[in-house]
Amino acid sequence: MKRTLAEIVLVLALAGAAAFGWLNMQSGKAASGQLIEAQVDAEVANEQLAATEKEVAEAEDALDALREEMEALKGKALELDAVKAALGNGPVLSDLEAAYKKDKVALGVDRQLGLGALRMLVKGSQDPAAVEAYTQALETASKAMQAVNLDSHKKAVCAAQIGLAAAGQKVEISAECGGQAAVAQAASGHAAPAAPAGHGAPAAGKAPAAAHAAPHWEYAGAMGPERWGTQFPTCGKGKEQSPLNIKGPFVKQRVSLAPDYKPGQLKILNNGHTIQVNVPSGSKLRLDGKPYELLQFHFHRPSEEQLDGKPMAMVVHFVHKSAEGKLAVLGVLLKEGNENPGIKALWAHAPAVETPEVEPADVMFNPANLLPREYDFFGYEGSLTTPPCTEGVSFFILKSTVNISKEQVMSFPFKMNARPVQPLNGRTIITG
C-alpha cells in the first residue's frame, strides 16, 4: 500500500515537473518572439531616425542657402534704396522728361517704357499717376509689336509686364517672358489680367490680344459698370464704393479743408475714358493741416455724385495722395451756365481722341482756376470710381458749384463717362 502511494506521488511529481517544464518552454518561446519583435521595431525606429536626421540635415542645408540668398537680397535692397533716395526728390525725372520734350522727337517704345519705369521707381507703385504712365507705355509698346518683330521689344515689354505684376496690378504676363512670369505672378498673388491703375486711369484693353493687355471696361455695353465686378471683384463686392447720392441726414464735423494749388506746365491727355491733367509737384490739399499732394484731375459727364438724386452737368475730381499713400478726392460740381475760362483753356489743348500725354509748349495752368470761392463740403469714405474700384479713398464734394457753358459740355469728347451711384451701406456723410 505504501509502495502504491509512493508511485502515485512520484507520477504526480513527474507530471508536475513536466507541466512546469512545458510552461517554461512556452514562456521562453513567447519571450523570444517578443524579443524578435522588439528588435524589428528597433530597427524600423533606427531607419526612421536616420531618415529624419537626413531630412533635418537637408533642411539645414536649404536654410543655409536661403540665408545666403537673403544676404544677397539685402545688398540688392540697399542698392535699390540708395537709388530711390538719390532720385526721390524728383528733379532727375523732371529733367529727363524735359529733355525728351525739348528734342521734340517721338519717344521710341523702349524710352517710353524706361521713362515709365523711372516714374514708378521715383514715385512708387502706389502712385496712381506713375502706374498709369507705366501702363500707358506698355499699351503703346504692345501696339507697336503688331508692326515689328516681337524680339525687338520683348525684353522691354516683359520687364513692364513683370514690373506691373510685382506692383500688385492684375496683369497677364506673355508666355514669351518665360519663367519670370510665374515669379511675378507669385509675387503679386494672382495671375489674372490687368486692371487700370486708378481714378481716371488710361484706357485698358485697347492693345491687341496677342500682347495680353488689360481687360477692357467701359461705361456702357458688354463691359459697362454693371459688369465691372466680373473682372474687378471689388467693383462688385465692395461695401464702400463711390460715387454716392448725397442726401441727408448729415453729421456735422469740423474738418479744415484748404487747397493750395500752384500754376505749372500743362500736361493733358485723353486716356480713352476721360480728359485728365497730370499736375507737377507742388500743389497740395491740406486736411486739418496734413498735406496731400495733388497728382492729377479729370472730368466726368454728367457728374458722378448726385445731390438728392440729381446730377450736375459735369464734375471735376482732384486726386491727392498723402505721404503714407492715403488718397483723397476733392470734387467740384460743374453747373451749366456761363462759359468757364479755365475750362476754355483746357479744352483748347484737350485731345479729341485717345492719345499719350501732351505738353503744349509754354502753356501754364493753375488748378485753382477751377475751384469755387467757398470750400464747404460733403464728405464720406469711398473708392476709386473706375476699375479696380479700390476702397479707402476719402471724398470731399464741395457744396459751391462752378459754371460751365452748354457748349463746353458738348465739346467734352465723352457723351457719358460717369459710374452710377452706389449703395450707402450704412456709411455716414459728413458736412463741414
Residue pairs with C-beta under 8 A, 6 or more apart in sequence:
83 121
84 121
84 122
86 92
87 93
87 118
87 121
87 122
88 122
90 122
90 281
92 122
93 118
93 119
93 122
94 280
96 115
96 118
97 115
100 107
100 111
100 115
101 359
107 115
109 137
109 140
109 141
109 144
109 153
109 156
110 153
110 156
112 137
112 140
112 141
112 356
113 134
113 137
113 138
113 141
113 156
113 157
113 159
113 160
114 156
115 133
115 137
116 130
116 133
116 134
116 135
116 136
116 137
116 138
116 160
117 134
117 159
117 160
117 163
119 127
119 129
119 130
119 133
119 134
120 127
120 130
120 131
120 133
120 134
120 163
120 167
122 130
123 129
123 130
124 130
124 325
125 131
125 166
125 167
125 168
126 321
126 325
127 295
127 321
128 197
128 198
128 199
128 201
128 295
128 296
128 319
128 321
128 327
129 278
129 295
129 296
131 164
131 167
131 169
131 197
131 198
132 196
132 197
132 198
132 201
132 202
132 271
133 357
134 160
134 163
134 164
135 164
135 169
135 194
135 196
135 197
135 201
135 202
135 204
135 214
136 202
136 271
136 356
136 357
137 160
138 157
138 160
138 161
138 164
138 207
138 213
139 202
139 203
139 204
139 206
139 207
139 213
140 356
141 153
141 156
141 157
141 160
141 211
142 157
142 207
142 208
142 211
142 212
142 213
143 206
143 207
143 208
143 211
144 153
145 153
145 157
145 208
145 210
145 211
146 208
146 210
150 176
154 176
154 177
157 174
157 211
158 173
158 174
158 176
158 177
158 180
161 171
161 172
161 173
161 174
161 177
161 184
161 212
162 173
162 177
162 180
162 181
162 183
162 184
164 171
164 194
165 171
165 173
165 184
165 185
165 187
165 188
166 184
166 187
166 188
167 188
168 188
168 189
169 188
169 194
169 195
169 197
170 188
170 190
170 192
170 193
170 194
170 195
170 214
170 232
170 388
171 188
171 193
171 194
171 212
171 214
172 191
172 192
172 193
172 194
172 212
173 180
173 181
173 184
173 185
173 191
173 212
174 181
174 211
174 212
175 181
181 191
185 191
193 212
193 213
193 214
193 215
193 231
194 204
194 213
194 214
194 215
195 204
195 214
195 215
195 231
195 232
195 387
195 388
196 202
196 203
196 204
196 214
196 217
196 386
196 387
196 388
198 319
198 327
198 384
198 386
198 390
199 298
199 317
199 319
199 327
199 329
199 384
199 385
199 386
199 393
200 271
200 273
200 274
200 276
200 296
200 297
200 298
200 317
200 319
200 386
201 271
201 273
201 386
201 387
202 269
202 271
202 272
202 273
203 271
203 272
203 273
203 354
204 213
204 214
204 215
204 216
204 217
204 272
204 387
205 213
205 214
205 215
205 216
205 217
206 213
206 216
206 272
206 354
207 213
207 214
215 223
215 231
216 223
217 223
217 228
217 231
217 232
217 386
217 387
218 224
218 273
219 225
219 273
219 414
219 416
219 417
219 418
219 419
220 416
223 231
225 235
225 419
225 420
228 235
228 236
228 387
228 389
229 235
229 236
229 237
230 236
231 387
232 387
232 388
232 389
234 383
234 388
234 389
234 390
234 391
235 241
235 387
235 388
235 389
238 383
238 389
238 391
239 391
239 425
240 381
240 382
240 383
240 391
240 392
240 425
240 427
241 382
241 383
241 389
241 391
241 422
241 423
242 304
242 329
242 382
242 383
242 384
242 385
242 393
242 395
242 419
242 422
243 304
243 305
243 306
243 382
243 385
243 395
243 418
243 419
243 421
243 422
244 305
244 306
244 380
244 382
244 395
244 421
244 422
244 424
244 427
244 429
245 305
245 306
245 307
245 308
245 309
245 421
245 424
246 305
246 306
246 307
246 308
246 378
246 397
246 429
247 307
247 308
247 309
247 429
248 429
250 378
250 429
250 430
250 431
251 428
251 429
251 430
251 431
252 430
252 431
252 432
253 379
253 430
253 431
253 432
254 432
255 287
255 288
255 377
255 379
255 396
255 430
255 432
256 286
256 287
256 288
256 289
257 285
257 286
257 287
257 330
257 375
257 377
257 396
257 432
258 285
258 286
258 375
259 284
259 285
259 286
259 318
259 330
259 367
259 368
259 371
259 375
260 283
260 284
260 285
260 286
261 283
261 284
261 294
261 366
261 367
261 368
261 371
262 282
262 283
262 366
263 364
263 365
263 366
264 279
264 280
264 282
264 283
264 364
264 365
264 366
265 280
265 359
265 363
265 364
266 277
266 346
266 349
266 359
266 360
266 363
266 364
266 365
267 277
267 278
267 279
267 280
267 357
267 358
267 359
268 275
268 276
268 277
268 278
268 346
268 349
268 350
268 351
268 357
268 358
268 359
268 360
269 275
269 276
269 278
269 351
269 355
269 356
269 357
269 358
270 276
270 350
270 351
270 352
270 353
270 354
270 355
270 413
271 354
272 354
273 386
273 414
273 417
274 298
274 299
274 300
274 414
274 417
275 298
275 299
275 346
275 350
275 351
275 412
275 413
275 414
276 296
276 297
276 298
277 296
277 297
277 298
277 346
277 365
277 367
278 295
278 296
278 357
279 294
279 295
279 296
279 297
279 367
281 293
283 293
283 294
283 367
284 291
284 292
284 293
284 294
284 320
285 291
285 292
285 294
285 318
285 320
285 328
285 330
286 292
287 328
287 394
290 322
291 322
291 323
292 320
292 321
292 322
292 326
292 328
293 320
293 321
293 322
294 318
294 319
294 320
294 367
295 319
295 320
295 321
296 319
297 316
297 317
297 318
297 319
297 367
297 370
298 316
298 317
298 319
299 314
299 315
299 316
299 317
299 412
299 417
300 314
300 315
300 317
300 385
300 417
300 418
301 313
301 314
301 409
301 412
301 414
301 415
301 416
301 417
301 418
302 311
302 312
302 313
302 314
302 315
302 416
302 418
303 311
303 312
303 313
303 314
303 315
303 331
303 333
303 334
303 418
304 311
304 315
304 317
304 385
304 418
304 419
304 421
305 311
305 315
305 331
305 333
305 397
305 421
306 421
307 333
311 418
312 333
312 334
312 335
312 336
312 401
313 334
313 335
313 336
313 404
313 406
313 409
314 333
314 334
314 404
314 409
314 412
315 331
315 332
315 333
315 334
316 331
316 332
316 334
316 370
317 329
317 330
317 331
317 385
318 329
318 330
318 331
318 332
318 367
319 327
319 328
319 329
320 327
320 328
320 329
320 330
321 327
321 328
322 328
326 392
326 394
327 384
327 392
327 393
327 394
328 393
328 394
328 395
328 396
329 382
329 393
329 394
329 395
329 396
330 396
330 398
331 395
331 396
331 397
331 398
332 370
332 371
332 372
332 398
332 401
332 402
333 397
333 398
333 401
333 402
334 340
334 343
334 401
334 402
334 403
334 404
334 409
335 401
335 402
335 403
335 404
336 403
336 404
336 405
336 406
336 409
337 403
337 404
337 405
338 403
338 405
339 403
339 404
339 405
339 407
339 408
340 370
340 402
340 403
340 404
340 405
340 408
341 369
342 365
342 369
342 370
343 370
343 404
343 408
344 408
345 363
345 365
345 369
346 365
347 408
347 411
347 412
349 358
349 360
349 363
350 413
351 358
351 413
352 413
353 413
370 402
371 398
371 402
372 398
372 400
372 401
372 402
373 400
374 398
374 399
374 400
375 398
375 400
376 398
376 399
376 400
376 431
376 432
377 396
377 397
377 398
377 399
377 431
377 432
378 396
378 397
378 399
378 429
378 430
378 431
379 394
379 395
379 396
379 397
379 429
379 430
379 431
379 432
380 395
380 427
380 428
380 429
380 430
381 391
381 392
381 393
381 394
381 395
381 427
382 391
382 393
382 394
382 395
382 422
383 389
383 390
383 391
383 392
383 393
384 390
384 393
385 419
386 419
